[in-house]
Every structure is written in C-alpha cells, then in structure tokens.
Amino acid sequence: MIQMLSMIHKYVEKPEMLRGPDKPMRKDFLQKIDKLVGQRIRERRTTIGLTQEGLADLLTISYQQIQKYETGANRISISRLFEISLALDLKLVDLLDDIDLAKPTDDEVVIGHGGRDRRTIELSTNFDTIEDTDVKVSLSGLIKELAEQKSS
C-alpha cells in the first residue's frame, strides 16, 4: 500500500489535485487506476490462455463480472484482487506494483488492428501469421466482398 501511495505521489506534483469536493480522491484518477489494474488482469489471463469464463469459474462469479473488472467498470476489493492473483498464479503485488499512470488505458489507445472485440483481434492476429501472400490476398478479398454484401 505504501508503494501504491508513493507511486501516486510520483505522478502528481500536487497531491491536493487528487481531491475533489466532498470526495477523498478524484473519480477520474481512481478510475484510471481501476482500468490499469484491469488491463493487467486481462494481459495475464490471456497470456496463460485463460478465458473470462474460465477465470470466472475459478472465482465462482460471472464472466460479466470479469469483463467489468478488466475494463475498470467495477472496482475490485482487495480480497477479490487477492483471489484473482491466486487464480492467475501471481503475487498480489504483481497486479499493483509499478503501475504507470502516464500509460494510456486501452480506451485511450487506438489499436493498430482497429479491433476492440476478441473476434477482430483474433482475426488480425491469425491473419498476420499466414505466410502465403496469395492466401492473404484471397482472404482479404473474401472478407471485403462479404462486408460489401452485408452493407448493400
């Protein structure tokens, strides 16, 4: 916790900037921390090949709740964060330590492949692994044709 507070002070010259009227800390600042922790959870989950459903089953919660944690829509209690760290085979500190508040969150970044959903990301990732240029051209043409059919 002390590391987390010192990290906050590292990025904010005036700690009073974090305080809003009648609130202990500014909501947007706390939401950014929630989103960055959620991104770490998602990164680790996908790295070890675990789906949101799989993680949800391990925690006996819904996959929708995992989505909310990963996007920062819902705050994660410290006890739940501890459970998540165990399920992901991490130390709790690995999810919290050295959070870079200057790093943009996923919703602040334009993704190179243009996708935010799993199917688009998987399509782009798998397409990039195809080495045969002719196959890539054919697939690209097929996708373009299908998209044009749907829009007309």
JOLINDA-V70956 format. One record per residue. N is the residue number from 1. RES is the residue in one small letter. OMEGA is omega as a letter, one per 40 degrees, with the letter a starting at -180 (* if undefined). NEAR is the number of other ideal C-beta (glycine too) atoms within 8 Angstrom. D_CENTER is the distance of its C-alpha to the mean C-alpha in Angstrom with 1 decimal. Layout:
n:N res:RES omega:OMEGA near:NEAR d_center:D_CENTER
n:N res:RES omega:OMEGA near:NEAR d_center:D_CENTER
//
This chain:
n:1 res:m omega:i near:4 d_center:21.9
n:2 res:i omega:i near:5 d_center:24.3
n:3 res:q omega:a near:9 d_center:21.9
n:4 res:m omega:i near:9 d_center:19.3
n:5 res:l omega:i near:8 d_center:22.1
n:6 res:s omega:i near:8 d_center:23.4
n:7 res:m omega:i near:11 d_center:20.1
n:8 res:i omega:a near:11 d_center:20.0
n:9 res:h omega:i near:8 d_center:23.6
n:10 res:k omega:a near:6 d_center:22.9
n:11 res:y omega:a near:7 d_center:21.0
n:12 res:v omega:a near:10 d_center:23.1
n:13 res:e omega:a near:3 d_center:26.8
n:14 res:k omega:a near:5 d_center:28.0
n:15 res:p omega:i near:8 d_center:26.5
n:16 res:e omega:i near:5 d_center:28.3
n:17 res:m omega:i near:8 d_center:26.0
n:18 res:l omega:a near:9 d_center:23.4
n:19 res:r omega:i near:9 d_center:25.8
n:20 res:g omega:i near:7 d_center:26.5
n:21 res:p omega:i near:3 d_center:29.5
n:22 res:d omega:i near:3 d_center:29.7
n:23 res:k omega:a near:8 d_center:26.2
n:24 res:p omega:i near:3 d_center:25.4
n:25 res:m omega:i near:9 d_center:22.5
n:26 res:r omega:a near:10 d_center:21.3
n:27 res:k omega:a near:8 d_center:18.8
n:28 res:d omega:i near:6 d_center:16.7
n:29 res:f omega:i near:10 d_center:16.6
n:30 res:l omega:i near:9 d_center:15.4
n:31 res:q omega:i near:9 d_center:12.8
n:32 res:k omega:i near:11 d_center:11.3
n:33 res:i omega:i near:10 d_center:11.4
n:34 res:d omega:a near:12 d_center:9.8
n:35 res:k omega:a near:13 d_center:6.8
n:36 res:l omega:i near:14 d_center:6.9
n:37 res:v omega:i near:14 d_center:7.7
n:38 res:g omega:i near:13 d_center:5.1
n:39 res:q omega:i near:11 d_center:2.7
n:40 res:r omega:i near:11 d_center:6.2
n:41 res:i omega:a near:13 d_center:6.8
n:42 res:r omega:a near:9 d_center:4.9
n:43 res:e omega:a near:8 d_center:6.5
n:44 res:r omega:a near:11 d_center:9.6
n:45 res:r omega:a near:13 d_center:9.9
n:46 res:t omega:i near:8 d_center:10.1
n:47 res:t omega:a near:6 d_center:12.2
n:48 res:i omega:i near:8 d_center:14.6
n:49 res:g omega:a near:4 d_center:14.8
n:50 res:l omega:i near:8 d_center:13.9
n:51 res:t omega:i near:7 d_center:13.1
n:52 res:q omega:i near:10 d_center:11.7
n:53 res:e omega:i near:7 d_center:15.4
n:54 res:g omega:i near:8 d_center:16.4
n:55 res:l omega:i near:15 d_center:14.3
n:56 res:a omega:i near:13 d_center:15.6
n:57 res:d omega:i near:7 d_center:19.0
n:58 res:l omega:a near:7 d_center:19.0
n:59 res:l omega:a near:11 d_center:18.2
n:60 res:t omega:i near:5 d_center:20.5
n:61 res:i omega:a near:6 d_center:18.3
n:62 res:s omega:i near:6 d_center:17.2
n:63 res:y omega:i near:10 d_center:14.3
n:64 res:q omega:i near:6 d_center:13.9
n:65 res:q omega:i near:10 d_center:13.4
n:66 res:i omega:i near:13 d_center:10.5
n:67 res:q omega:a near:10 d_center:9.0
n:68 res:k omega:i near:9 d_center:9.9
n:69 res:y omega:a near:14 d_center:8.7
n:70 res:e omega:i near:12 d_center:5.0
n:71 res:t omega:a near:10 d_center:5.7
n:72 res:g omega:i near:13 d_center:8.1
n:73 res:a omega:i near:6 d_center:11.0
n:74 res:n omega:i near:8 d_center:12.6
n:75 res:r omega:a near:4 d_center:13.5
n:76 res:i omega:i near:11 d_center:13.7
n:77 res:s omega:a near:6 d_center:17.2
n:78 res:i omega:i near:6 d_center:18.1
n:79 res:s omega:i near:6 d_center:19.8
n:80 res:r omega:i near:10 d_center:16.9
n:81 res:l omega:i near:13 d_center:14.7
n:82 res:f omega:i near:9 d_center:17.7
n:83 res:e omega:a near:9 d_center:17.8
n:84 res:i omega:a near:14 d_center:14.2
n:85 res:s omega:i near:12 d_center:15.1
n:86 res:l omega:a near:8 d_center:18.2
n:87 res:a omega:a near:9 d_center:16.8
n:88 res:l omega:i near:12 d_center:14.5
n:89 res:d omega:i near:5 d_center:17.6
n:90 res:l omega:i near:9 d_center:16.4
n:91 res:k omega:a near:5 d_center:18.3
n:92 res:l omega:a near:9 d_center:16.9
n:93 res:v omega:i near:7 d_center:17.3
n:94 res:d omega:i near:9 d_center:15.0
n:95 res:l omega:a near:13 d_center:12.0
n:96 res:l omega:a near:10 d_center:13.8
n:97 res:d omega:i near:7 d_center:16.1
n:98 res:d omega:i near:4 d_center:16.1
n:99 res:i omega:a near:11 d_center:13.1
n:100 res:d omega:a near:6 d_center:13.9
n:101 res:l omega:i near:10 d_center:14.2
n:102 res:a omega:i near:4 d_center:15.5
n:103 res:k omega:i near:6 d_center:12.4
n:104 res:p omega:i near:5 d_center:11.0
n:105 res:t omega:a near:11 d_center:7.7
n:106 res:d omega:a near:10 d_center:6.2
n:107 res:d omega:i near:6 d_center:9.0
n:108 res:e omega:a near:5 d_center:11.4
n:109 res:v omega:i near:7 d_center:11.4
n:110 res:v omega:a near:4 d_center:13.6
n:111 res:i omega:a near:9 d_center:12.4
n:112 res:g omega:a near:4 d_center:15.6
n:113 res:h omega:i near:8 d_center:16.0
n:114 res:g omega:a near:7 d_center:15.5
n:115 res:g omega:i near:10 d_center:13.3
n:116 res:r omega:i near:6 d_center:10.4
n:117 res:d omega:a near:6 d_center:11.5
n:118 res:r omega:a near:5 d_center:12.0
n:119 res:r omega:a near:7 d_center:15.7
n:120 res:t omega:a near:11 d_center:15.6
n:121 res:i omega:i near:12 d_center:13.3
n:122 res:e omega:i near:8 d_center:15.6
n:123 res:l omega:a near:9 d_center:18.6
n:124 res:s omega:a near:11 d_center:18.0
n:125 res:t omega:a near:9 d_center:17.2
n:126 res:n omega:i near:8 d_center:20.3
n:127 res:f omega:a near:9 d_center:22.4
n:128 res:d omega:a near:6 d_center:21.9
n:129 res:t omega:i near:6 d_center:23.3
n:130 res:i omega:a near:9 d_center:26.5
n:131 res:e omega:a near:4 d_center:29.3
n:132 res:d omega:a near:6 d_center:32.1
n:133 res:t omega:i near:6 d_center:32.2
n:134 res:d omega:i near:6 d_center:34.4
n:135 res:v omega:i near:8 d_center:32.0
n:136 res:k omega:i near:10 d_center:29.2
n:137 res:v omega:i near:8 d_center:31.6
n:138 res:s omega:i near:8 d_center:32.7
n:139 res:l omega:i near:10 d_center:29.2
n:140 res:s omega:i near:8 d_center:28.3
n:141 res:g omega:i near:8 d_center:31.6
n:142 res:l omega:a near:8 d_center:31.0
n:143 res:i omega:i near:8 d_center:27.6
n:144 res:k omega:a near:8 d_center:29.2
n:145 res:e omega:i near:8 d_center:32.2
n:146 res:l omega:i near:8 d_center:30.3
n:147 res:a omega:i near:8 d_center:28.3
n:148 res:e omega:i near:8 d_center:31.6
n:149 res:q omega:a near:7 d_center:33.2
n:150 res:k omega:a near:6 d_center:30.7
n:151 res:s omega:a near:5 d_center:31.0
n:152 res:s omega:* near:4 d_center:34.8
//
